[in-house]
Amino acid sequence: MPDRNSRLLRMAAARADFLEYGHQGAAGVPDVLAASWVRSQRAGVDIARPPTDFRDDIDTRSRLVRCAEPVLDQLGNDTTDLPLVIALTDSQARLVQRRDSSSAVGRLLDRVDFAPGYNYAEAKKGTNGVGTVLEAGQAVSVVGPEHFTEELQAFACTGAPVFDPLTGRIEGILDISTLADAWSPLVHTLVKSAAKDIARNLLLDRNQAQQALFETYLRADARSTRQAVFAFANSVFMANAAAQAMFDPVEQLAVREHATFLMARRDRVSETMAFSSGRIIRIRGTRIVSGSDTAGIVVIAEAVTDEASQPRSPAPGAEFDDRVLPRVATAGAATRGLVGDLRRPHVPIASGSSPAWIRACSELRDALAAKAPTIVLGETGTGKFTLLAELFHADHPCGRSVAVDASQLHSGAELTDLDALLGSTREQTLCIVRNIDQASTDGVERIDKLFTTLGSTTAPVTFAATVSDSSLDSDLPFHSLLGHFEVAVTIPPLRCRTEDLTLIVSRVLEEIAPGRRVRLSPAAARTVAQYTWPRNVSQLREALTHALRTRPVGEIQDQDLPNYCQTRSHKILTRIEAAERDAIIAALRDKGGNRVAAATHLGMSRSSLYRKLRSYGISA
């Protein structure tokens, strides 16, 4: 707390210097905040009485809101009675949703117009956890005196952008606000994680709508071989051979424009249209409805030969049908771990040359090809889940994969979203239950019923699960589920893939720093090769991300890597010694580097611990 208070005092002094002397007065202020102060000042924001900008035309039923609602519900449940407020804005920094975990904080925020309809763009309100996030394009925490205006300095606000995974555009901002003295750095992590959950929902929603549009189009085309069939969405235009033969490009455009009009209508409308040539056609079809939006429309068009015989108003049953899609709930209270469409772009991991890795990939490919229920074992962070999805989609490019997080299942949990995804599936589908060793007793019962159902279904569905191999010697409840599986595959840890390390580092850097010219120096490469990576690829990714904060481009140096990587052993360790070294590093990490506490945790004397630190070359 003293360190925090002194930091806030330094920021208050820096802000005062900035207001008096300009940019040079902001020495020592983080670049993101200093740049925001400059933008706020140049925009003419009044530090004492910033203007109020209210709009009543915000869309409270937008696709963003629909996809964010299950995440906001879960956040609200997780933060009940905490002194904070959760808010969602659109891409113009206007609040569209607010959830109050604390009515007291909510009342205080009402006084500064932090409510639906109000604009919190940086040019209006100065540096804050909404407008500054939008300008910077990254998660930002603004605490107390870091705000540009005086009225916001009682608060701390942390915001993260919600990106559309396909377009890369910022769709909105997720913000958590509290009082300045109640803020914790953990809020930053919470907001970033929740914003990613909303982005996953956006992806699932879009893919679900597009897939439904394609399926409806194909069915209509199969049933109507001699009729013109069109499919329209914001970025989709499809026409079968009959449609292209019956209508010229100008007429096809007219059909599309009329269909676009029909997409916006939810009442009965005329199903006939006339071209400028006098030709009349009758159209019917199906809207693809997602939430309150029409995501697409499939149209069947046929020429009218006798105009006089056509009804002047729609005949009963002739209007457009609606295909209503299930509500996405990737981060809802009951299906928080459900993730749809694992085919999202990522850096592939399946290639490698180490014998253990090649064997594991081969065994997993064979099991998936045989549609055998498979359990995938390995240490945390070895890529069990990612490899499963990648190999499945390599063999089934048009297949579907869904995942359930076992730790989120309990007796009251519902799997309605999973039922909707699997219930009527026609394509090859893989259901992955992640971390079954983390399931509670109630969760195991739910998973057992799920595996029994999947094992007996006639649909083209198989299932797999991941588990930490260290749990096999435990008495955890998941052991009762092992009877559902026919194949077990073990993924080797990173320390057993020495020959793949250069390739793995290259691909992780490609993933976390796409398009950048970045590489390891020879010294840094030696450090990476000598460290044992107890949390495997996930820890390597964290270490390289840490290094990129210090050196975002160019050659990463040895000193850019985290301190825990700095181990130097002067001998080749046996497997037992390597395991002991990993345990010591883990204990030091868990105890924040406190060697006395680590020795107590490991059950060894301090002198023994110091001797082993020297022997294994552990410097952190």
VEXDREN-2710 file (C-alpha; in Angstrom, 1 decimal):
% VEXDREN-2710
k/r/px/py/pz
1/MET/0.0/0.0/0.0
2/PRO/2.8/2.5/0.7
3/ASP/4.3/1.8/-2.7
4/ARG/1.0/2.3/-4.3
5/ASN/0.3/5.6/-2.5
6/SER/3.7/6.9/-3.4
7/ARG/3.1/6.0/-7.1
8/LEU/-0.2/7.9/-7.0
9/LEU/1.5/10.9/-5.5
10/ARG/4.2/10.8/-8.2
11/MET/1.5/10.6/-10.9
12/ALA/-0.4/13.5/-9.3
13/ALA/2.8/15.6/-9.3
14/ALA/3.6/14.6/-12.9
15/ARG/0.1/15.6/-14.0
16/ALA/0.5/19.0/-12.3
17/ASP/3.8/19.5/-14.0
18/PHE/2.3/18.5/-17.3
19/LEU/-0.5/21.0/-17.0
20/GLU/2.0/23.7/-16.2
21/TYR/5.0/22.9/-18.4
22/GLY/3.6/20.7/-21.2
23/HIS/4.8/17.3/-22.4
24/GLN/8.3/17.7/-20.8
25/GLY/6.5/17.8/-17.4
26/ALA/5.3/14.2/-17.9
27/ALA/8.7/12.6/-17.3
28/GLY/8.4/9.2/-15.9
29/VAL/4.8/8.8/-16.9
30/PRO/4.0/5.6/-18.9
31/ASP/4.0/6.4/-22.7
32/VAL/0.3/5.4/-23.1
33/LEU/-0.8/7.8/-20.4
34/ALA/1.5/10.6/-21.4
35/ALA/0.3/10.4/-25.1
36/SER/-3.3/10.4/-23.8
37/TRP/-2.7/13.6/-21.7
38/VAL/-1.3/15.2/-24.8
39/ARG/-4.3/14.2/-27.0
40/SER/-6.7/15.4/-24.3
41/GLN/-5.0/18.8/-24.0
42/ARG/-4.9/19.2/-27.8
43/ALA/-8.6/18.4/-28.0
44/GLY/-9.3/21.2/-25.6
45/VAL/-10.9/19.0/-22.8
46/ASP/-11.8/21.2/-19.8
47/ILE/-10.1/19.6/-16.8
48/ALA/-12.6/21.1/-14.4
49/ARG/-15.9/20.7/-16.3
50/PRO/-15.7/18.4/-19.3
51/PRO/-18.7/18.6/-21.6
52/THR/-21.6/16.2/-21.5
53/ASP/-22.5/14.3/-24.7
54/PHE/-25.6/12.2/-24.5
55/ARG/-27.1/10.2/-27.5
56/ASP/-30.4/8.4/-27.4
57/ASP/-29.7/6.5/-30.6
58/ILE/-27.4/3.8/-29.1
59/ASP/-28.2/0.2/-30.2
60/THR/-28.9/-1.8/-27.1
61/ARG/-29.7/-4.9/-29.1
62/SER/-26.7/-5.0/-31.3
63/ARG/-24.7/-8.0/-32.2
64/LEU/-22.0/-6.8/-29.7
65/VAL/-24.5/-6.5/-26.9
66/ARG/-26.0/-9.9/-27.7
67/CYS/-22.6/-11.6/-27.6
68/ALA/-21.4/-9.7/-24.5
69/GLU/-24.5/-10.4/-22.4
70/PRO/-23.5/-13.9/-21.2
71/VAL/-20.0/-12.6/-20.3
72/LEU/-21.5/-9.6/-18.4
73/ASP/-23.8/-12.0/-16.6
74/GLN/-20.9/-14.2/-15.6
75/LEU/-18.8/-11.2/-14.5
76/GLY/-21.8/-9.9/-12.5
77/ASN/-22.1/-13.3/-10.7
78/ASP/-18.4/-13.5/-10.0
79/THR/-18.1/-10.0/-8.6
80/THR/-21.3/-9.8/-6.5
81/ASP/-20.9/-7.4/-3.6
82/LEU/-17.5/-6.1/-4.8
83/PRO/-17.2/-2.3/-5.0
84/LEU/-17.2/-2.0/-8.8
85/VAL/-19.3/-1.4/-11.9
86/ILE/-19.1/-3.2/-15.2
87/ALA/-19.7/-1.3/-18.5
88/LEU/-19.8/-2.1/-22.2
89/THR/-19.5/0.6/-24.9
90/ASP/-19.8/0.6/-28.6
91/SER/-17.0/1.4/-31.0
92/GLN/-17.7/5.1/-30.6
93/ALA/-17.1/5.0/-26.8
94/ARG/-20.8/5.4/-26.0
95/LEU/-22.0/3.3/-23.1
96/VAL/-24.6/0.7/-24.1
97/GLN/-24.7/-1.5/-21.0
98/ARG/-23.9/-1.1/-17.3
99/ARG/-24.0/-3.6/-14.5
100/ASP/-23.6/-2.4/-10.9
101/SER/-22.0/-4.9/-8.4
102/SER/-22.0/-2.0/-6.0
103/SER/-24.9/0.4/-5.9
104/ALA/-22.8/2.9/-3.9
105/VAL/-20.1/3.1/-6.7
106/GLY/-22.9/3.2/-9.2
107/ARG/-24.4/6.3/-7.6
108/LEU/-21.0/8.0/-7.6
109/LEU/-20.5/7.2/-11.3
110/ASP/-24.0/8.5/-12.1
111/ARG/-22.7/11.9/-11.0
112/VAL/-20.0/11.9/-13.7
113/ASP/-22.5/10.7/-16.4
114/PHE/-21.0/7.2/-16.7
115/ALA/-24.2/5.7/-17.9
116/PRO/-25.8/4.3/-21.0
117/GLY/-26.0/6.8/-23.8
118/TYR/-23.2/9.0/-22.6
119/ASN/-20.0/9.5/-24.7
120/TYR/-16.7/8.7/-23.0
121/ALA/-14.4/9.4/-26.0
122/GLU/-11.1/10.8/-25.0
123/ALA/-11.8/14.0/-26.9
124/LYS/-14.9/14.5/-24.6
125/LYS/-13.8/13.2/-21.2
126/GLY/-10.0/13.1/-21.4
127/THR/-7.9/10.2/-20.3
128/ASN/-10.1/7.4/-19.1
129/GLY/-10.6/3.6/-19.3
130/VAL/-12.8/3.8/-22.3
131/GLY/-11.7/6.6/-24.6
132/THR/-8.0/5.9/-24.0
133/VAL/-8.4/2.2/-24.7
134/LEU/-10.1/3.1/-28.0
135/GLU/-7.2/5.4/-29.0
136/ALA/-4.4/3.1/-27.9
137/GLY/-6.0/-0.1/-29.2
138/GLN/-5.0/-2.0/-26.0
139/ALA/-6.0/-2.7/-22.5
140/VAL/-5.4/0.3/-20.2
141/SER/-5.8/1.0/-16.5
142/VAL/-6.3/4.6/-15.4
143/VAL/-6.1/5.1/-11.7
144/GLY/-6.9/8.2/-9.7
145/PRO/-4.7/11.2/-10.8
146/GLU/-3.8/9.5/-14.0
147/HIS/-7.2/10.8/-15.3
148/PHE/-6.9/14.0/-17.2
149/THR/-10.0/15.6/-15.7
150/GLU/-10.5/16.3/-12.0
151/GLU/-14.0/14.8/-11.7
152/LEU/-12.7/11.3/-12.6
153/GLN/-9.8/11.3/-10.2
154/ALA/-11.8/9.6/-7.4
155/PHE/-12.1/6.5/-9.7
156/ALA/-10.0/3.8/-11.2
157/CYS/-11.1/2.4/-14.5
158/THR/-9.7/-0.5/-16.5
159/GLY/-10.8/-1.1/-20.1
160/ALA/-9.9/-3.6/-22.8
161/PRO/-10.9/-3.5/-26.5
162/VAL/-13.3/-6.1/-27.9
163/PHE/-11.9/-7.1/-31.3
164/ASP/-13.9/-8.8/-34.0
165/PRO/-11.7/-11.9/-34.7
166/LEU/-12.4/-11.8/-38.4
167/THR/-12.2/-8.2/-39.3
168/GLY/-9.7/-7.1/-36.6
169/ARG/-11.8/-4.0/-35.9
170/ILE/-12.6/-2.8/-32.4
171/GLU/-16.3/-3.5/-31.8
172/GLY/-16.5/-1.9/-28.4
173/ILE/-14.8/-1.6/-25.0
174/LEU/-15.3/-3.6/-21.8
175/ASP/-14.6/-1.5/-18.7
176/ILE/-14.6/-2.2/-15.0
177/SER/-14.6/0.9/-12.8
178/THR/-14.2/1.2/-9.0
179/LEU/-12.9/3.7/-6.5
180/ALA/-9.2/4.6/-6.8
181/ASP/-8.2/3.2/-3.4
182/ALA/-10.1/-0.1/-4.1
183/TRP/-8.3/-0.9/-7.4
184/SER/-6.2/-4.0/-7.8
185/PRO/-3.9/-5.0/-10.7
186/LEU/-6.0/-8.2/-10.9
187/VAL/-8.8/-6.2/-12.5
188/HIS/-6.5/-5.7/-15.5
189/THR/-6.3/-9.4/-16.1
190/LEU/-10.0/-9.9/-15.4
191/VAL/-11.0/-7.3/-18.0
192/LYS/-8.7/-8.6/-20.7
193/SER/-9.9/-12.2/-20.2
194/ALA/-13.5/-11.2/-20.3
195/ALA/-13.0/-9.1/-23.5
196/LYS/-11.5/-12.2/-25.2
197/ASP/-14.6/-14.2/-24.1
198/ILE/-16.8/-11.6/-25.9
199/ALA/-14.6/-11.8/-29.0
200/ARG/-15.0/-15.6/-29.0
201/ASN/-18.7/-15.1/-28.9
202/LEU/-18.5/-12.7/-31.8
203/LEU/-16.7/-15.4/-33.8
204/LEU/-19.1/-18.1/-32.8
205/ASP/-22.1/-15.9/-33.6
206/ARG/-20.7/-15.0/-37.0
207/ASN/-19.7/-18.6/-37.9
208/GLN/-23.0/-20.0/-36.7
209/ALA/-25.0/-17.5/-38.9
210/GLN/-22.8/-18.1/-41.9
211/GLN/-23.0/-21.9/-41.5
212/ALA/-26.7/-21.7/-41.2
213/LEU/-26.9/-19.6/-44.3
214/PHE/-24.8/-22.0/-46.3
215/GLU/-26.8/-25.1/-45.1
216/THR/-30.1/-23.4/-45.9
217/TYR/-28.9/-22.4/-49.4
218/LEU/-27.6/-26.0/-50.1
219/ARG/-30.9/-27.6/-49.0
220/ALA/-32.9/-25.1/-51.1
221/ASP/-30.7/-25.7/-54.1
222/ALA/-31.0/-29.5/-53.7
223/ARG/-34.8/-29.3/-53.5
224/SER/-35.2/-26.7/-56.2
225/THR/-33.0/-27.9/-59.1
226/ARG/-34.9/-25.9/-61.7
227/GLN/-35.6/-22.9/-59.6
228/ALA/-33.4/-19.9/-59.0
229/VAL/-31.9/-19.9/-55.5
230/PHE/-30.0/-16.9/-54.0
231/ALA/-28.3/-16.4/-50.7
232/PHE/-27.5/-13.0/-49.4
233/ALA/-25.7/-11.6/-46.3
234/ASN/-23.5/-8.6/-45.6
235/SER/-20.5/-10.1/-47.3
236/VAL/-22.1/-13.1/-49.1
237/PHE/-23.8/-13.4/-52.6
238/MET/-24.5/-16.8/-53.9
239/ALA/-26.6/-17.9/-56.9
240/ASN/-27.1/-21.3/-58.3
241/ALA/-26.9/-22.2/-62.0
242/ALA/-30.6/-21.7/-62.6
243/ALA/-30.5/-18.2/-61.1
244/GLN/-27.6/-17.2/-63.3
245/ALA/-29.4/-18.5/-66.4
246/MET/-32.8/-16.9/-65.6
247/PHE/-31.6/-13.5/-64.6
248/ASP/-29.0/-11.1/-66.0
249/PRO/-26.6/-9.2/-63.7
250/VAL/-28.9/-6.2/-63.5
251/GLU/-31.9/-8.4/-62.5
252/GLN/-29.8/-10.3/-60.0
253/LEU/-28.8/-7.0/-58.4
254/ALA/-32.5/-6.0/-58.2
255/VAL/-33.3/-9.3/-56.4
256/ARG/-30.5/-8.7/-54.0
257/GLU/-31.7/-5.2/-53.2
258/HIS/-35.2/-6.4/-52.6
259/ALA/-33.9/-9.2/-50.4
260/THR/-31.9/-6.7/-48.4
261/PHE/-35.1/-4.8/-47.8
262/LEU/-36.9/-8.0/-46.7
263/MET/-34.0/-8.8/-44.3
264/ALA/-34.9/-5.7/-42.3
265/ARG/-38.6/-6.5/-42.2
266/ARG/-40.3/-8.7/-39.6
267/ASP/-43.9/-8.3/-40.8
268/ARG/-45.7/-9.7/-43.8
269/VAL/-44.5/-8.2/-47.0
270/SER/-45.2/-8.5/-50.7
271/GLU/-43.5/-11.6/-52.2
272/THR/-43.7/-10.4/-55.8
273/MET/-41.5/-7.9/-57.5
274/ALA/-41.4/-6.4/-61.0
275/PHE/-38.3/-5.6/-63.1
276/SER/-38.1/-2.5/-65.3
277/SER/-38.7/-4.7/-68.3
278/GLY/-42.2/-5.5/-66.9
279/ARG/-41.2/-9.1/-66.0
280/ILE/-42.7/-10.2/-62.6
281/ILE/-41.3/-12.8/-60.3
282/ARG/-42.5/-14.4/-57.1
283/ILE/-40.0/-14.9/-54.3
284/ARG/-40.1/-16.9/-51.1
285/GLY/-37.4/-18.1/-48.7
286/THR/-35.9/-18.1/-45.2
287/ARG/-34.4/-15.5/-43.1
288/ILE/-31.4/-16.4/-40.8
289/VAL/-32.2/-14.7/-37.6
290/SER/-29.6/-14.3/-34.8
291/GLY/-30.9/-12.5/-31.8
292/SER/-32.7/-9.4/-33.0
293/ASP/-30.8/-9.3/-36.3
294/THR/-31.4/-10.9/-39.6
295/ALA/-27.9/-12.2/-40.5
296/GLY/-28.8/-13.4/-44.0
297/ILE/-31.6/-14.6/-46.3
298/VAL/-32.0/-17.4/-48.8
299/VAL/-34.4/-16.6/-51.7
300/ILE/-36.1/-18.9/-54.2
301/ALA/-37.3/-16.9/-57.2
302/GLU/-39.7/-18.0/-60.0
303/ALA/-41.2/-16.2/-62.9
304/VAL/-44.9/-15.3/-62.8
305/THR/-46.6/-16.2/-66.1
306/ASP/-50.1/-14.8/-65.3
307/GLU/-49.9/-11.5/-63.5
308/ALA/-53.7/-11.3/-63.0
309/SER/-53.7/-14.6/-61.2
310/GLN/-51.3/-13.3/-58.5
311/PRO/-52.6/-12.3/-55.1
312/ARG/-52.4/-8.6/-54.2
313/SER/-51.5/-9.5/-50.6
314/PRO/-49.5/-12.4/-49.3
315/ALA/-51.2/-15.7/-49.3
316/PRO/-51.3/-17.5/-45.9
317/GLY/-48.0/-19.4/-45.4
318/ALA/-46.3/-17.6/-48.3
319/GLU/-44.4/-15.1/-46.3
320/PHE/-40.7/-15.7/-45.4
321/ASP/-39.9/-18.3/-42.8
322/ASP/-37.4/-17.5/-40.1
323/ARG/-34.6/-19.8/-39.0
324/VAL/-33.8/-18.6/-35.5
325/LEU/-30.3/-19.5/-34.3
326/PRO/-29.6/-20.5/-30.7
327/ARG/-28.2/-17.8/-28.4
328/VAL/-24.4/-18.0/-28.0
329/ALA/-23.2/-18.4/-24.5
330/THR/-19.5/-19.1/-24.6
331/ALA/-18.9/-17.5/-21.3
332/GLY/-22.3/-17.9/-19.7
333/ALA/-22.7/-19.1/-16.2
334/ALA/-23.6/-22.6/-17.3
335/THR/-21.4/-23.0/-20.3
336/ARG/-18.5/-20.8/-19.5
337/GLY/-16.0/-23.3/-21.0
338/LEU/-17.9/-23.9/-24.2
339/VAL/-15.9/-22.8/-27.3
340/GLY/-17.2/-23.2/-30.8
341/ASP/-15.3/-23.4/-34.1
342/LEU/-11.7/-24.1/-33.2
343/ARG/-10.7/-23.5/-36.8
344/ARG/-9.8/-19.9/-36.0
345/PRO/-6.5/-18.9/-37.5
346/HIS/-3.5/-19.9/-35.4
347/VAL/0.2/-20.8/-35.9
348/PRO/0.2/-24.6/-36.5
349/ILE/2.1/-26.8/-33.9
350/ALA/1.7/-30.3/-35.4
351/SER/5.1/-30.4/-37.2
352/GLY/8.3/-31.4/-35.4
353/SER/11.2/-33.8/-35.7
354/SER/11.7/-35.2/-32.2
355/PRO/10.9/-38.9/-32.0
356/ALA/8.5/-38.6/-29.1
357/TRP/6.5/-35.8/-30.7
358/ILE/6.3/-37.6/-34.1
359/ARG/5.1/-40.8/-32.3
360/ALA/2.5/-38.8/-30.3
361/CYS/1.1/-37.1/-33.4
362/SER/1.0/-40.3/-35.4
363/GLU/-0.9/-42.1/-32.6
364/LEU/-3.3/-39.2/-32.3
365/ARG/-4.0/-39.1/-36.0
366/ASP/-4.7/-42.8/-36.1
367/ALA/-7.1/-42.5/-33.1
368/LEU/-9.0/-39.6/-34.7
369/ALA/-9.2/-41.4/-38.1
370/ALA/-10.6/-44.5/-36.3
371/LYS/-13.1/-42.2/-34.4
372/ALA/-11.9/-43.9/-31.2
373/PRO/-12.7/-42.1/-27.9
374/THR/-9.2/-40.8/-26.9
375/ILE/-7.7/-39.5/-23.8
376/VAL/-4.7/-37.2/-24.3
377/LEU/-2.2/-37.0/-21.4
378/GLY/0.7/-34.7/-20.8
379/GLU/2.1/-31.9/-18.6
380/THR/0.4/-28.6/-18.4
381/GLY/1.1/-26.4/-21.4
382/THR/2.3/-29.1/-23.8
383/GLY/-0.4/-28.3/-26.3
384/LYS/-2.7/-31.3/-25.8
385/PHE/-5.9/-29.4/-26.6
386/THR/-4.5/-27.4/-29.5
387/LEU/-2.9/-30.4/-31.1
388/LEU/-6.2/-32.4/-30.9
389/ALA/-8.2/-29.6/-32.7
390/GLU/-5.5/-29.0/-35.3
391/LEU/-5.1/-32.7/-36.3
392/PHE/-8.9/-33.2/-36.4
393/HIS/-9.4/-30.2/-38.7
394/ALA/-6.5/-31.2/-40.9
395/ASP/-8.4/-34.4/-41.7
396/HIS/-11.9/-32.7/-41.6
397/PRO/-11.5/-29.2/-43.0
398/CYS/-15.3/-28.8/-43.0
399/GLY/-15.8/-30.5/-39.6
400/ARG/-16.8/-29.0/-36.4
401/SER/-15.1/-29.1/-33.0
402/VAL/-16.4/-27.9/-29.7
403/ALA/-14.9/-27.9/-26.2
404/VAL/-16.2/-28.1/-22.7
405/ASP/-14.1/-27.1/-19.7
406/ALA/-14.6/-29.8/-17.1
407/SER/-13.8/-27.5/-14.2
408/GLN/-16.9/-25.3/-15.1
409/LEU/-19.4/-28.2/-14.9
410/HIS/-21.5/-28.9/-11.9
411/SER/-24.8/-30.5/-11.1
412/GLY/-26.8/-27.4/-11.9
413/ALA/-25.0/-26.6/-15.2
414/GLU/-26.9/-26.8/-18.4
415/LEU/-25.5/-28.0/-21.7
416/THR/-28.2/-26.5/-23.9
417/ASP/-25.7/-24.8/-26.2
418/LEU/-23.7/-28.0/-26.6
419/ASP/-27.0/-29.9/-27.3
420/ALA/-27.8/-27.3/-30.0
421/LEU/-24.4/-27.7/-31.6
422/LEU/-24.4/-31.5/-31.6
423/GLY/-28.0/-32.4/-31.7
424/SER/-28.6/-32.1/-35.5
425/THR/-25.1/-32.1/-36.8
426/ARG/-24.4/-33.7/-40.2
427/GLU/-20.7/-33.0/-40.5
428/GLN/-17.9/-34.7/-38.6
429/THR/-17.8/-33.4/-35.1
430/LEU/-15.2/-33.7/-32.3
431/CYS/-16.2/-32.9/-28.7
432/ILE/-13.2/-32.2/-26.5
433/VAL/-13.6/-32.1/-22.7
434/ARG/-10.7/-30.2/-21.3
435/ASN/-8.9/-31.0/-18.0
436/ILE/-11.2/-33.8/-16.8
437/ASP/-8.9/-34.2/-13.8
438/GLN/-10.2/-30.8/-12.6
439/ALA/-13.9/-31.9/-12.6
440/SER/-15.8/-32.0/-9.3
441/THR/-17.8/-35.0/-8.3
442/ASP/-20.9/-33.4/-9.8
443/GLY/-19.0/-32.5/-12.9
444/VAL/-17.9/-36.0/-13.4
445/GLU/-21.5/-37.2/-13.3
446/ARG/-22.4/-34.6/-16.0
447/ILE/-19.4/-35.7/-18.1
448/ASP/-20.3/-39.4/-17.6
449/LYS/-23.8/-38.7/-19.0
450/LEU/-22.3/-36.7/-21.9
451/PHE/-19.8/-39.4/-22.9
452/THR/-22.6/-42.1/-22.6
453/THR/-24.8/-40.0/-24.9
454/LEU/-22.0/-39.3/-27.4
455/GLY/-21.0/-43.0/-27.4
456/SER/-24.4/-44.2/-28.4
457/THR/-25.4/-41.5/-30.9
458/THR/-25.7/-42.3/-34.6
459/ALA/-24.5/-38.8/-35.5
460/PRO/-20.9/-38.4/-36.8
461/VAL/-19.6/-37.4/-33.4
462/THR/-16.7/-38.7/-31.4
463/PHE/-15.1/-37.4/-28.3
464/ALA/-11.8/-36.9/-26.6
465/ALA/-10.5/-35.5/-23.3
466/THR/-7.3/-34.0/-22.0
467/VAL/-5.8/-34.7/-18.6
468/SER/-2.6/-33.9/-16.7
469/ASP/-0.6/-37.1/-16.4
470/SER/0.5/-36.1/-12.9
471/SER/-3.2/-36.7/-11.8
472/LEU/-3.1/-40.3/-12.7
473/ASP/-1.6/-41.3/-9.3
474/SER/-4.3/-39.3/-7.5
475/ASP/-7.7/-40.4/-6.2
476/LEU/-9.6/-37.6/-8.0
477/PRO/-13.1/-38.3/-9.2
478/PHE/-12.3/-38.4/-12.9
479/HIS/-10.9/-41.9/-12.7
480/SER/-14.4/-43.3/-13.1
481/LEU/-14.5/-41.7/-16.6
482/LEU/-11.5/-43.7/-18.0
483/GLY/-13.7/-46.6/-19.0
484/HIS/-15.2/-44.5/-21.8
485/PHE/-11.9/-44.3/-23.7
486/GLU/-10.3/-46.7/-26.1
487/VAL/-7.0/-45.0/-26.8
488/ALA/-4.5/-43.0/-24.6
489/VAL/-1.8/-40.8/-26.2
490/THR/0.9/-39.0/-24.2
491/ILE/2.2/-35.6/-25.5
492/PRO/5.9/-35.2/-24.6
493/PRO/7.0/-32.2/-22.5
494/LEU/9.1/-29.4/-24.0
495/ARG/12.3/-30.5/-22.3
496/CYS/12.1/-33.8/-24.3
497/ARG/11.9/-31.9/-27.6
498/THR/15.3/-30.3/-27.8
499/GLU/15.6/-30.7/-31.6
500/ASP/12.3/-28.9/-32.0
501/LEU/13.1/-25.9/-29.8
502/THR/14.3/-23.6/-32.6
503/LEU/11.1/-24.3/-34.6
504/ILE/8.9/-23.9/-31.5
505/VAL/10.4/-20.5/-30.6
506/SER/10.1/-19.3/-34.1
507/ARG/6.4/-20.2/-34.3
508/VAL/5.6/-18.8/-30.9
509/LEU/7.2/-15.5/-31.9
510/GLU/5.2/-15.6/-35.1
511/GLU/2.1/-16.0/-33.1
512/ILE/2.6/-13.3/-30.5
513/ALA/4.5/-10.8/-32.8
514/PRO/3.0/-11.3/-36.3
515/GLY/4.8/-9.4/-39.0
516/ARG/7.7/-8.2/-36.7
517/ARG/11.3/-8.9/-37.3
518/VAL/12.3/-10.5/-34.1
519/ARG/14.6/-13.3/-33.2
520/LEU/16.7/-14.7/-30.3
521/SER/20.3/-13.8/-29.9
522/PRO/22.7/-16.8/-29.6
523/ALA/23.0/-16.2/-25.8
524/ALA/19.2/-16.0/-25.4
525/ALA/18.8/-19.2/-27.5
526/ARG/21.3/-20.9/-25.1
527/THR/19.3/-19.7/-22.1
528/VAL/16.1/-21.0/-23.6
529/ALA/17.7/-24.4/-24.4
530/GLN/19.1/-24.8/-20.9
531/TYR/15.9/-24.0/-19.0
532/THR/13.5/-26.9/-18.3
533/TRP/10.2/-25.1/-18.9
534/PRO/8.1/-26.8/-16.2
535/ARG/4.9/-25.3/-17.7
536/ASN/6.1/-26.1/-21.2
537/VAL/5.0/-24.1/-24.3
538/SER/2.6/-21.9/-22.3
539/GLN/5.5/-20.8/-20.1
540/LEU/7.8/-20.3/-23.1
541/ARG/5.1/-18.1/-24.6
542/GLU/4.9/-16.0/-21.4
543/ALA/8.7/-15.7/-21.3
544/LEU/8.9/-14.5/-24.9
545/THR/6.0/-12.1/-24.4
546/HIS/7.9/-10.7/-21.4
547/ALA/11.0/-10.2/-23.5
548/LEU/9.0/-8.5/-26.3
549/ARG/7.9/-5.8/-23.8
550/THR/11.5/-4.9/-23.3
551/ARG/12.6/-5.4/-26.9
552/PRO/9.6/-5.3/-29.3
553/VAL/11.7/-5.8/-32.4
554/GLY/15.2/-7.0/-33.3
555/GLU/17.3/-9.5/-31.5
556/ILE/16.1/-10.5/-28.1
557/GLN/19.0/-10.6/-25.6
558/ASP/19.6/-13.0/-22.7
559/GLN/18.8/-10.3/-20.1
560/ASP/15.4/-9.6/-21.8
561/LEU/14.1/-13.0/-20.6
562/PRO/12.5/-13.4/-17.2
563/ASN/14.8/-14.0/-14.3
564/TYR/13.6/-17.6/-13.7
565/CYS/15.1/-18.5/-17.1
566/GLN/18.6/-17.7/-15.8
567/THR/19.7/-21.2/-14.7
568/ARG/23.1/-22.6/-15.4
569/SER/23.9/-26.2/-14.6
570/HIS/27.5/-27.3/-14.9
571/LYS/26.7/-31.0/-15.4
572/ILE/24.2/-33.1/-17.3
573/LEU/21.3/-33.8/-14.9
574/THR/19.7/-37.1/-14.4
575/ARG/15.9/-37.3/-14.7
576/ILE/15.6/-37.3/-10.9
577/GLU/17.9/-34.2/-10.6
578/ALA/16.0/-32.4/-13.4
579/ALA/12.7/-33.1/-11.5
580/GLU/14.2/-31.8/-8.3
581/ARG/15.4/-28.7/-10.1
582/ASP/12.0/-28.1/-11.5
583/ALA/10.4/-28.5/-8.1
584/ILE/12.8/-26.0/-6.6
585/ILE/12.1/-23.4/-9.3
586/ALA/8.3/-24.0/-8.9
587/ALA/8.6/-23.5/-5.1
588/LEU/10.6/-20.3/-5.6
589/ARG/8.0/-19.0/-8.0
590/ASP/5.1/-19.9/-5.8
591/LYS/6.8/-18.2/-2.8
592/GLY/7.7/-15.0/-4.7
593/GLY/11.5/-15.8/-4.6
594/ASN/11.5/-16.2/-0.8
595/ARG/14.1/-18.9/-0.3
596/VAL/13.3/-19.5/3.4
597/ALA/9.6/-20.1/2.5
598/ALA/10.6/-22.3/-0.4
599/ALA/12.8/-24.5/1.7
600/THR/10.0/-25.0/4.2
601/HIS/7.6/-25.8/1.4
602/LEU/10.1/-28.4/0.0
603/GLY/10.8/-29.9/3.4
604/MET/14.5/-29.2/3.2
605/SER/16.9/-27.1/5.3
606/ARG/18.0/-23.7/4.1
607/SER/21.6/-24.9/3.7
608/SER/20.5/-27.8/1.5
609/LEU/18.4/-25.5/-0.6
610/TYR/21.4/-23.0/-1.0
611/ARG/23.7/-25.9/-2.0
612/LYS/21.2/-27.1/-4.6
613/LEU/20.7/-23.6/-6.0
614/ARG/24.5/-23.4/-6.6
615/SER/24.6/-27.0/-8.0
616/TYR/21.8/-26.4/-10.5
617/GLY/22.8/-22.9/-11.3
618/ILE/19.5/-21.4/-10.3
619/SER/19.8/-17.6/-10.0
620/ALA/16.2/-16.6/-9.4
END
